[in-house]
Structure formats: structure tokens, C-alpha cells
């Protein structure tokens, strides 16, 4: 079945300006629920655990990370949507949130109206990662090898950028590739390292420690330019497929009707955390293109850039 674009949903999620007009101040009065709709060890979980300690210090309350995995992030996102709107519960969404709105029958909530955007945290690119026991050492060698060896590729779930990356690679190369979706990036990487799946277009944040540790090999990256923390890995575009580029966006949202003062306070605090020098250092993570929720010019650029490109690529992959 052909699927409609998820661009309208994804753009509206980030561009909503209402939280910028909060009046008064807000202070947390009990422990904070930071909901992660994916299992431990994946990119979303890693980002949450990087933010949580400083957030806890700033708010003066414990920040409890809740991993609510399943259904390509839908279970955890529904937990965010159904939470109290007083500022004590919020969580991550990623590009898949917008895809789910169009791919899931009987979607249990409105992907745009039932959330309050807090902040766009990052865009993260993927690393074409391969099990160490396979012979290819370059992207072109993988393509050549794949002509006579049908490939399976792992993903962190249907509709994620790790899925889209594999589908677009398959379409561009004409290779026979089978998609193997997991309940998150952590379990997928575990099977990649074990040799249960041969390749994965893994989020850079979760794949990088394993690449540096020699547990998997990086053949290329899905960014337009080489990543500063992995300069030895060429872009897939320069190595084999001109124009190939994919990233996944990560944002923090609360439930519909979240107190404006709470959303504003969280926007300010988390914005300060993710722009701190130690968080933006290239060797730490890929904190690219972050902006604050409700910044209309920046949100428009974001919506018109990588998110639109990924939406077109997802539609093309779904049709073929």
C-alpha cells in the first residue's frame, strides 16, 4: 500500500510556537519522568542519559528515565501523551513519530495535537556498519559482494532512519536486501556484533563506541560530509551513491496542554545542557542543527531540509 508523506506532522511538531509565550515561572515539586520509547543502549536512551544528570541538578528533583519500548516507539509515545500535563513527565520522540501517524492503522492519538513540543535536540546521522567477519572493507566492496550474497540489514524499527537508510541503499544499488526490524538500536547492534545480521545503518551515537572498540567496522556514513569524530569513514555519497544523505531528528515533547511555564523552563534548561561545550565537542557526540522549539525561522529551515528529504525517500521506498 502506498503511504502518504509524514512531513506535515513532523514539521508541525517542531514549529509550534505557543510555549515561547509562557508567563510566570515553574519549579518541579516531585520526581521527573523522562520517558524513552526505546530500549536501553540505543541512541535515544543514550541521549536521555547524557541530559538527565544536569537536568536533575538544574530542577532539584530526581529525573527517572523510563524505557517504554515497542511498536516502533508508539508505546512510549502514548505514555507521554497520557501523562499529567503539569511538567513532571515528558520524553523523546524521533522521526518515526511522524511516520507512525501514517503507517499505523487505528493510531491511538493525534501525532500533532496531542503533544507539546519542548525542544529539538539533535539530528543524528547513521554509520553503515558491518560485522567483522564479513570480507567487504569499503562501500563499493559491499555492493559487489552483495551481488552474489543476499544481504539482511538490521534496523531499530520500521520507519526509523536506520530502516529508511537500508531501503534507499537497496533501491540505489539494486541489491537483494531483507529488512530485519528490532525493538531498538541496542538489540539490533547486539545481533550485528554477534553475526546474526550482517549489516546495519546504525545511528552514529550508539554505533560509535562499538566502531572504536573494534567490535564492528564502519564502511561509510549517511551524512553529506564526513563526520568530524569519524573522518576515516567516507560518506556513502562520495564512496558509491551520489546524493545519498539521511539523518534522524530527535526532539523532547510533553503531553497536550502541558503547562506553558513548565515547557518554557524545560526548553531553557535543556537548551543550556545540549549547548554546553562538553556536550558539543566533536569527540562526544553529533549534536548537529539543534534549535529551540518555537523558533519559527530555524524550525522552517529544519522542516524544509533533512525532514522533507527523508519523507520523500520514505515514500519512494514504500512504493517499490
Secondary structure, DSSP 4 states (H G I P E B T S, - for coil): ------HHHHHHHHH--GGGG--S-----SPEEEEESS-TTSHHHHHHHHHHHHHHHHHTS-EEEEE---GGGHHHHHHHHTS-SSSSEEEEEETHHHHHHHHSTT-SS-TTTTEEEEEEEEEEEEEEEEETTS---SHHHHHHHHTTS-EEEEESSTTSHHHHHHHHHHHHHT--EEEEE-SSHHHHHHHHHHTSSSEEEEEHHHHHHHHHTTSEEEEEESSSS--TT-TTSPBHHHHT-TT---EEEEEEEEETT--HHHHHHHHHHHHHHHTSHHHH-TTT---BS-EETT-HHHHHHHIIIIIHHHHHHHHHHHH-
